[in-house]
Amino acid sequence: MTARNPVRRVVFFIVFVLVAFSVMQYVFDARARAVARECQSVISKSGSYRAESCVTGGDGNVLIYVGRLYDVRSGELLARTDFDSLDGGLPEFMPDESAVLFRRGEGNGSGAGVIAIPPNWLERLRAKIP
């Protein structure tokens, strides 16, 4: 029984370090989102929604952005997504306003940030948590 005790301690320590690292990374990301800069906003054609794209940081030529979707009438933040891009660009509403696209820049846009309208539960949860 004593032989398993050191293994448990090592496993516990590794799990603790991974969780601590994840929490620290999230805190740093939340602080960067709070002081986002160079924001660009677009209002949907119906006037119901406002999409905003802001720079939160950078890594070489790639900038890290936060995309936000607001209700125009109440000003409430409805959803949030994080994405990286070479140039960001303006957020783009789909013609039927079923989603807003946050482009990654030049190219095919694979992996771009997208928020469905109305936002799903996960997108709404991200908006509530810093």
C-alpha positions in Angstrom: 0.0 0.0 0.0 2.9 2.4 0.7 4.2 1.8 -2.9 1.1 3.4 -4.3 1.3 6.5 -2.1 4.2 8.1 -3.9 2.5 7.4 -7.3 -0.6 9.1 -6.1 1.3 12.1 -4.9 3.1 12.5 -8.2 -0.2 12.2 -10.1 -1.9 14.7 -7.8 1.0 17.1 -8.2 0.9 16.9 -12.0 -2.9 17.4 -12.0 -2.5 20.4 -9.6 0.2 22.0 -11.8 -1.9 21.6 -15.0 -5.0 23.0 -13.3 -3.0 25.9 -11.8 -1.5 26.7 -15.2 -4.9 26.6 -16.9 -6.4 29.0 -14.3 -3.5 31.4 -14.6 -3.8 31.4 -18.4 -7.5 32.1 -18.2 -6.9 35.0 -15.8 -4.3 36.5 -18.1 -6.7 36.2 -21.1 -9.5 37.7 -19.1 -7.4 40.7 -18.2 -6.4 41.2 -21.8 -10.0 41.1 -22.9 -10.9 43.7 -20.3 -8.4 46.2 -21.8 -9.0 45.4 -25.5 -8.2 48.2 -27.9 -8.6 49.1 -31.6 -12.3 48.1 -31.6 -14.3 48.1 -34.8 -18.1 47.8 -34.6 -20.8 47.0 -37.2 -24.6 47.2 -36.7 -26.8 44.6 -38.3 -29.2 45.6 -41.1 -32.2 45.1 -38.9 -30.6 47.4 -36.3 -31.0 44.7 -33.6 -27.4 43.7 -33.0 -24.0 45.2 -32.8 -20.9 43.2 -33.4 -17.5 44.4 -32.2 -14.0 43.1 -32.8 -11.1 44.3 -30.6 -7.4 43.5 -30.3 -6.4 41.9 -27.0 -2.8 41.0 -27.8 -0.4 39.8 -30.3 2.1 37.1 -31.2 4.5 38.2 -34.0 2.4 39.1 -37.0 -0.7 37.5 -35.7 -3.0 39.5 -33.5 -5.4 38.0 -30.9 -9.0 39.4 -31.0 -12.1 39.2 -29.0 -15.4 39.3 -30.9 -18.5 40.4 -29.1 -22.2 40.5 -30.0 -24.5 43.1 -28.3 -28.2 43.7 -28.2 -28.6 47.3 -29.5 -31.7 48.1 -27.6 -30.5 47.1 -24.1 -26.7 47.3 -24.7 -26.4 43.8 -23.2 -23.4 41.6 -24.1 -25.0 38.5 -25.7 -22.0 36.4 -26.7 -18.2 36.4 -27.0 -15.6 34.6 -29.0 -11.8 34.7 -29.2 -9.9 34.4 -32.4 -6.6 35.2 -34.0 -6.0 37.1 -37.3 -3.5 38.7 -39.5 -5.6 41.8 -40.1 -8.9 41.3 -38.2 -11.3 43.2 -40.4 -14.8 44.3 -39.6 -17.2 41.7 -38.2 -19.7 40.6 -40.9 -23.3 39.7 -40.4 -24.7 36.9 -42.6 -27.4 38.2 -45.0 -30.2 36.5 -43.0 -28.7 37.6 -39.7 -28.3 33.9 -38.6 -24.7 34.5 -37.5 -21.9 37.1 -37.3 -18.5 36.2 -38.7 -15.2 37.4 -37.3 -12.7 36.8 -40.0 -9.2 35.6 -39.6 -8.0 37.8 -42.4 -6.7 36.9 -45.9 -7.4 33.4 -47.2 -10.4 31.1 -46.8 -11.4 32.1 -43.3 -11.2 28.6 -41.9 -11.4 28.6 -38.2 -12.8 32.1 -38.0 -14.8 33.2 -35.0 -18.5 32.7 -35.5 -21.4 33.6 -33.2 -24.8 32.2 -34.1 -27.8 34.4 -33.7 -29.4 33.8 -31.4 -26.3 32.7 -29.5 -26.1 29.2 -28.1 -25.8 28.5 -24.4 -22.0 28.2 -24.5 -21.6 31.6 -26.3 -23.9 33.2 -23.8 -21.9 31.6 -20.9 -18.7 33.1 -22.3 -20.3 36.5 -22.3 -21.2 36.2 -18.6 -17.7 35.0 -17.5 -14.9 37.5 -17.8 
